Amino acid sequence: MRWIHAAGRGLLVLVVVMTGYIASGARADEGAPHGRGPLTLATAGDLTGYLGPLLEGWNRTHPGERVTLVELPDSADETHAQMTTDLRGGDRSRFDVLNIDVNWTSEFAAAGWIRPLPRDRFPLRTFLPPVVDTATYDGQLYAVPYVTNAGLLLYRKDVLAREGVPPPRTWAELEHDARTIAPKYGLDGYAGQFLPYEGLTVNAAEAVYSAGGTILGDEGARVTVNSAAAREGVGFLARGVREGWIPKRALTYKEEESKQAFQDGRLLFLRNWPYAYAVASAKGSPVAGKIGAVPLPGPDGPGTSVLGGSNLAVNTHARHPDSAARLIAYLTGARVQRMVLTRGALPPVRAALYEDPALIRRFPYLPTLRAAVLAAAPRPKSPHYDQVSLVVQAVVHDALTGRQTPEAAVRRLARELDAIARR
């Protein structure tokens, strides 16, 4: 009996040791540089429903590396909150590959949530040049551009044609047409995304950049917003709301609400991303065939768009990082990038697609979009970008609602951003 008990204890020890060894081996395999296996891909809500079918192509040809798509809310702020909450869990994170807003790259890299990537594994030279900068932090590649974006001015070309006027190139022309032409046709004049969320940060940055100003410099270490250009940009938007050619209801608009107002035939001019052009031009839309798109106007000519889009990054604690990199290479390949445009109405990062005659016939705004992307500027880079964006939203919204003058708002913005930069 003593022998049996001793043997039993020995067997128990052996089982415990082997279990630990196997578990340790499994963890080592999951974190190994060349580990392959199943993945999860986290992304903001897919408004056009293209991504699931696109990933089915990967899953058919990579049965041992199947991807599970996790769709988060379509609001950038809510997606950011859910991603960061998950990433703070370290090796308990559910997500392997992250489809992140271009401006989160610096924040996620500085926090150690995403891993550096080898440049030579991805065809970065085939991408539109400005998009690559959005995927770097401190000189290192931390993500791979997946889709790009630049704001465009959509307009009712049928209405402007009746009036015999070209689309506006300057703020003065936009303001004049929004004040005088729109009411004649029962339309609101101009709208963007003015609810206090990430979209307002983008619209405010575009106004400041278009006037020749900046918000931050040196990767967020220097505050540059206290300038005449920033006061002019914020003042342009605030004046529009005060005078009524920007309707007060636009203060509740995000991308979808503003797109719907334009698609329903309630707006003369709209600042939005190119997807809004594609959706509003689709068969059955009340404004199909009546839409044009031009670069955003500025004080003296074409303005500056904020560079939008998303990058694909690999979680530092990804279970199978080699599969994650292989998936990113697949999603940024020429064939899939073409489908990103044709199925998802999202601007691809591959430069050659913008010169494809067949695609230009189908998406006539592509040359305009290419020019806008090449001239676009990134949002302020900062490892504390979420805090920077919240401050910009709150302060600019106060200016739009008349709680503060543009001059006072810019001074306050400089103070609050300086406090963030000093952290």
Legacy VTK file of the C-alpha trace (Angstrom):
# vtk DataFile Version 3.0
C-alpha trace
ASCII
DATASET POLYDATA
POINTS 423 float
0.000 0.000 0.000
2.900 2.329 0.860
4.350 1.583 -2.599
1.016 2.296 -4.256
0.655 5.613 -2.389
4.228 6.563 -3.254
3.661 5.650 -6.891
0.447 7.610 -6.867
2.191 10.656 -5.477
4.942 10.259 -8.092
2.380 9.978 -10.864
0.607 13.073 -9.570
3.879 15.005 -9.547
4.623 13.776 -13.070
1.166 14.846 -14.282
1.554 18.283 -12.709
5.025 18.719 -14.199
3.925 17.537 -17.651
0.815 19.713 -17.523
2.943 22.720 -16.690
5.404 21.812 -19.423
2.658 21.447 -22.031
0.977 24.683 -20.981
4.332 26.445 -20.998
5.078 25.021 -24.423
1.691 26.143 -25.710
2.297 29.670 -24.437
5.768 29.683 -25.917
4.398 28.558 -29.267
1.696 31.231 -29.143
4.248 33.959 -28.494
6.959 32.581 -30.778
8.154 34.946 -33.528
7.052 32.491 -36.243
3.959 31.096 -34.520
0.971 30.391 -36.740
-2.611 29.669 -35.843
-6.099 31.185 -35.508
-6.548 34.930 -35.100
-9.064 37.530 -34.041
-9.322 40.817 -35.936
-10.894 43.728 -34.079
-12.307 46.632 -36.060
-14.805 49.438 -35.799
-18.254 48.647 -37.146
-18.206 47.799 -40.858
-20.730 50.261 -42.296
-20.753 48.718 -45.775
-20.566 45.045 -44.747
-17.609 44.244 -46.993
-15.025 42.936 -44.527
-16.656 39.673 -43.445
-16.942 38.289 -47.009
-13.420 39.507 -47.760
-12.026 37.562 -44.789
-13.854 34.439 -45.962
-11.359 34.335 -48.848
-8.494 34.177 -46.350
-10.231 31.533 -44.254
-10.826 29.288 -47.278
-7.149 29.296 -48.218
-5.727 29.357 -44.673
-7.817 26.819 -42.715
-5.201 26.573 -39.958
-5.092 30.349 -39.531
-8.777 31.214 -39.553
-9.717 34.762 -38.624
-12.628 35.624 -36.370
-13.921 39.147 -37.002
-14.877 41.177 -33.920
-16.880 44.284 -34.813
-16.847 47.074 -32.251
-19.117 50.170 -32.372
-18.881 52.351 -35.484
-18.097 55.392 -33.316
-14.336 56.011 -33.231
-14.474 57.089 -29.587
-16.326 53.958 -28.470
-14.057 51.688 -30.513
-10.999 53.348 -28.985
-12.398 52.862 -25.476
-13.117 49.158 -26.019
-9.760 48.468 -27.662
-7.728 50.196 -24.971
-9.677 48.486 -22.196
-8.927 45.118 -23.791
-5.254 45.898 -24.467
-4.676 46.907 -20.841
-5.420 43.273 -19.998
-1.991 42.289 -21.357
-1.764 38.618 -22.270
-5.489 38.236 -21.505
-6.350 40.415 -24.508
-8.875 38.907 -26.918
-7.526 40.666 -30.011
-4.566 39.647 -32.184
-4.811 42.079 -35.102
-6.201 45.573 -34.614
-7.674 47.777 -37.322
-6.890 51.114 -35.685
-7.541 54.707 -36.604
-4.388 56.189 -38.133
-4.010 58.563 -35.236
-3.942 55.866 -32.572
-0.648 54.415 -33.820
1.527 56.738 -31.723
-0.570 56.226 -28.606
-0.692 52.428 -28.891
3.020 52.184 -29.701
4.060 54.453 -26.815
1.941 52.362 -24.439
3.626 49.129 -25.604
0.346 47.624 -26.814
1.439 46.929 -30.404
4.672 45.399 -31.642
7.190 46.853 -34.129
6.995 45.407 -37.635
9.767 44.787 -40.199
9.498 47.242 -43.084
10.838 44.764 -45.636
7.910 42.404 -45.082
5.382 44.810 -46.580
5.290 46.636 -49.969
5.371 50.127 -48.491
6.845 51.660 -51.665
3.648 50.858 -53.561
1.539 52.924 -51.139
0.628 56.598 -51.407
3.580 58.270 -49.635
1.745 60.231 -46.888
-0.024 57.160 -45.515
3.182 55.423 -44.410
3.984 58.205 -41.949
0.736 57.497 -40.073
1.994 53.984 -39.300
5.267 55.044 -37.666
6.236 56.202 -34.201
9.681 57.419 -33.154
11.098 56.301 -36.498
9.831 52.706 -36.222
7.058 50.991 -38.210
4.346 49.861 -35.779
1.490 49.222 -38.206
0.760 48.863 -41.916
-1.586 51.272 -43.749
-4.803 49.518 -44.751
-7.168 52.221 -45.966
-6.600 55.932 -46.317
-9.000 58.836 -46.401
-9.184 62.534 -46.981
-12.115 64.836 -46.473
-13.866 66.104 -49.601
-16.477 68.762 -50.204
-19.574 67.104 -51.654
-22.013 69.413 -53.392
-25.269 69.363 -55.331
-23.992 69.845 -58.855
-27.545 70.075 -60.235
-28.298 73.076 -58.023
-25.039 74.871 -58.800
-25.529 74.187 -62.513
-28.942 75.882 -62.405
-27.347 78.893 -60.756
-24.480 78.905 -63.236
-21.777 78.889 -60.566
-18.797 76.551 -60.126
-18.186 74.637 -56.897
-16.534 76.812 -54.256
-12.730 76.971 -53.989
-12.552 79.395 -51.053
-14.304 79.851 -47.739
-15.819 83.118 -48.962
-17.381 81.376 -51.977
-18.658 78.514 -49.807
-20.163 80.942 -47.324
-21.785 83.072 -50.054
-23.367 80.078 -51.801
-24.504 78.495 -48.544
-26.158 81.762 -47.454
-27.741 82.770 -50.759
-28.292 79.718 -52.975
-29.251 77.041 -50.450
-32.357 78.838 -49.100
-33.727 79.308 -52.648
-33.959 75.514 -52.936
-35.121 74.816 -49.395
-31.711 73.434 -48.420
-29.401 73.884 -45.469
-26.120 75.431 -46.498
-23.140 73.516 -45.160
-22.421 70.787 -42.631
-19.588 68.649 -41.403
-19.273 66.448 -38.334
-19.762 68.844 -35.423
-20.938 66.645 -32.566
-18.219 66.652 -29.867
-16.455 63.403 -30.808
-13.456 62.480 -32.979
-15.158 63.864 -36.078
-15.178 67.360 -34.599
-11.445 67.076 -33.902
-10.960 66.298 -37.605
-13.153 69.180 -38.790
-11.458 71.631 -36.426
-7.980 70.488 -37.457
-8.877 70.897 -41.136
-10.066 74.447 -40.505
-6.864 75.313 -38.629
-4.597 73.628 -41.201
-6.425 75.232 -44.123
-5.772 78.662 -42.597
-2.074 77.803 -42.365
-1.913 76.851 -38.695
-0.952 73.788 -36.684
-1.984 72.327 -33.332
1.001 70.345 -32.010
4.592 69.796 -33.036
7.454 67.479 -32.131
5.310 64.336 -31.563
3.062 66.265 -29.167
5.847 67.832 -27.094
5.193 71.373 -28.354
1.879 73.263 -28.506
1.536 75.499 -31.582
-2.185 76.225 -31.715
-2.184 79.750 -30.244
-2.011 81.542 -33.590
-3.931 83.875 -35.867
-4.482 80.936 -38.243
-6.180 78.859 -35.543
-8.386 81.789 -34.586
-9.344 82.243 -38.242
-10.160 78.541 -38.689
-12.249 78.192 -35.538
-13.847 81.557 -36.278
-14.939 80.413 -39.743
-16.888 77.470 -38.292
-18.304 79.463 -35.370
-19.482 82.235 -37.694
-21.275 79.701 -39.865
-23.338 78.439 -36.940
-23.975 81.940 -35.623
-25.157 83.220 -39.012
-27.167 80.107 -39.834
-25.533 78.861 -43.035
-24.297 75.994 -40.882
-27.572 74.723 -39.353
-27.666 74.204 -35.598
-28.759 70.605 -36.187
-25.297 70.000 -37.639
-23.964 70.243 -34.074
-25.465 66.759 -33.600
-23.989 65.237 -36.776
-21.461 62.432 -36.987
-20.462 60.886 -40.330
-23.641 58.905 -40.835
-26.076 61.624 -39.773
-24.438 64.199 -42.009
-24.280 61.758 -44.921
-27.961 60.963 -44.493
-28.924 64.641 -44.469
-27.072 65.121 -47.753
-28.416 61.908 -49.264
-31.980 62.881 -48.326
-31.575 66.110 -50.286
-31.404 68.479 -47.302
-27.925 69.954 -47.783
-26.186 71.951 -50.485
-22.638 71.285 -49.239
-21.173 68.552 -47.045
-17.704 67.845 -45.745
-17.362 64.062 -45.438
-15.208 61.084 -46.365
-15.443 59.546 -49.863
-17.673 56.688 -48.689
-20.484 59.249 -48.379
-20.133 60.050 -52.090
-20.320 56.373 -53.005
-23.340 55.626 -50.801
-25.257 58.783 -51.753
-24.622 58.046 -55.451
-25.962 54.493 -55.280
-29.051 53.421 -57.164
-32.213 54.506 -55.355
-30.613 57.471 -53.587
-32.659 60.680 -53.980
-29.496 62.533 -55.067
-27.941 59.868 -57.291
-26.409 61.529 -60.347
-26.653 64.973 -58.751
-23.441 64.948 -56.694
-20.008 66.405 -57.302
-16.855 66.334 -55.181
-13.965 68.810 -54.937
-11.135 69.435 -52.468
-12.064 71.220 -49.282
-11.906 75.004 -49.701
-9.628 77.256 -47.659
-9.316 81.003 -47.091
-7.607 81.714 -50.427
-7.982 78.488 -52.409
-8.048 74.745 -51.811
-7.680 73.911 -48.136
-6.024 71.041 -46.308
-7.751 67.812 -45.407
-6.867 65.719 -42.419
-5.440 62.366 -43.408
-7.876 59.695 -42.290
-8.082 55.964 -42.653
-6.883 53.014 -40.617
-3.768 50.940 -40.028
-3.387 47.269 -39.176
-1.329 46.533 -36.078
-0.328 43.378 -34.191
-1.058 43.112 -30.485
2.126 42.744 -28.438
0.510 39.660 -26.870
-0.824 38.205 -30.141
-1.109 34.417 -29.942
0.262 33.837 -33.434
2.252 36.865 -34.588
3.505 35.291 -37.808
-0.051 34.556 -38.915
-0.964 38.107 -37.930
1.741 39.517 -40.203
0.682 37.178 -43.010
-2.921 38.364 -42.674
-1.810 42.000 -42.847
0.214 41.279 -45.993
-2.904 39.647 -47.505
-5.183 42.577 -46.651
-2.737 45.118 -48.094
-2.040 43.125 -51.265
-3.062 44.563 -54.643
-6.021 42.195 -55.242
-7.606 42.718 -51.827
-6.936 46.459 -51.884
-8.940 46.639 -55.092
-11.840 44.903 -53.327
-11.540 47.311 -50.398
-12.513 50.012 -52.895
-15.011 48.144 -55.078
-16.820 46.326 -52.257
-16.261 48.601 -49.289
-16.192 52.022 -50.995
-13.077 52.732 -48.915
-9.999 54.466 -50.351
-7.142 51.986 -50.791
-3.516 52.707 -49.909
-2.096 51.281 -53.164
-1.123 54.221 -55.398
-1.627 52.430 -58.729
-5.362 51.936 -58.126
-5.946 55.692 -58.328
-4.762 55.680 -61.947
-6.791 52.682 -63.106
-9.156 53.881 -65.897
-11.829 51.296 -65.087
-11.901 52.311 -61.435
-11.981 56.009 -62.306
-15.027 55.424 -64.506
-16.753 53.713 -61.584
-15.470 56.096 -58.899
-15.026 59.465 -60.638
-13.819 61.156 -57.462
-10.579 59.096 -57.385
-8.310 61.733 -59.009
-9.673 64.389 -56.633
-9.203 62.048 -53.689
-5.637 61.194 -54.711
-4.750 64.886 -54.841
-6.423 65.442 -51.464
-4.533 62.556 -49.852
-1.188 63.715 -51.241
-1.820 67.212 -49.848
-3.377 66.069 -46.564
-1.876 66.512 -43.108
-2.092 64.059 -40.198
-3.910 64.863 -37.010
-1.642 66.019 -34.188
0.712 63.198 -33.224
0.877 62.557 -29.503
1.276 59.578 -27.174
-1.666 61.145 -25.312
-3.781 61.576 -28.417
-7.054 60.515 -26.785
-6.699 63.358 -24.271
-5.662 65.815 -26.980
-8.728 64.935 -29.035
-11.103 65.257 -26.083
-9.772 68.746 -25.332
-10.090 69.868 -28.972
-13.651 68.555 -29.150
-14.782 70.237 -25.952
-13.176 73.608 -26.606
-14.191 73.914 -30.265
-17.743 72.809 -29.482
-17.972 75.627 -26.934
-16.914 78.043 -29.676
-19.496 76.655 -32.117
-22.304 76.949 -29.575
-21.325 80.509 -28.657
-20.203 79.731 -25.106
-16.778 81.177 -25.928
-15.457 83.486 -28.597
-13.035 81.875 -31.078
-10.223 83.984 -29.605
-10.932 82.833 -26.043
-11.386 79.234 -27.221
-7.966 79.169 -28.905
-6.260 80.582 -25.794
-7.994 77.965 -23.642
-7.070 75.246 -26.120
-3.390 76.243 -25.895
-3.466 76.142 -22.080
-5.137 72.739 -21.854
-2.956 71.157 -24.533
0.134 72.530 -22.824
-0.920 70.777 -19.613
-1.164 67.493 -21.523
2.197 68.005 -23.240
3.894 68.505 -19.847
2.805 65.102 -18.523
LINES 1 424
423 0 1 2 3 4 5 6 7 8 9 10 11 12 13 14 15 16 17 18 19 20 21 22 23 24 25 26 27 28 29 30 31 32 33 34 35 36 37 38 39 40 41 42 43 44 45 46 47 48 49 50 51 52 53 54 55 56 57 58 59 60 61 62 63 64 65 66 67 68 69 70 71 72 73 74 75 76 77 78 79 80 81 82 83 84 85 86 87 88 89 90 91 92 93 94 95 96 97 98 99 100 101 102 103 104 105 106 107 108 109 110 111 112 113 114 115 116 117 118 119 120 121 122 123 124 125 126 127 128 129 130 131 132 133 134 135 136 137 138 139 140 141 142 143 144 145 146 147 148 149 150 151 152 153 154 155 156 157 158 159 160 161 162 163 164 165 166 167 168 169 170 171 172 173 174 175 176 177 178 179 180 181 182 183 184 185 186 187 188 189 190 191 192 193 194 195 196 197 198 199 200 201 202 203 204 205 206 207 208 209 210 211 212 213 214 215 216 217 218 219 220 221 222 223 224 225 226 227 228 229 230 231 232 233 234 235 236 237 238 239 240 241 242 243 244 245 246 247 248 249 250 251 252 253 254 255 256 257 258 259 260 261 262 263 264 265 266 267 268 269 270 271 272 273 274 275 276 277 278 279 280 281 282 283 284 285 286 287 288 289 290 291 292 293 294 295 296 297 298 299 300 301 302 303 304 305 306 307 308 309 310 311 312 313 314 315 316 317 318 319 320 321 322 323 324 325 326 327 328 329 330 331 332 333 334 335 336 337 338 339 340 341 342 343 344 345 346 347 348 349 350 351 352 353 354 355 356 357 358 359 360 361 362 363 364 365 366 367 368 369 370 371 372 373 374 375 376 377 378 379 380 381 382 383 384 385 386 387 388 389 390 391 392 393 394 395 396 397 398 399 400 401 402 403 404 405 406 407 408 409 410 411 412 413 414 415 416 417 418 419 420 421 422
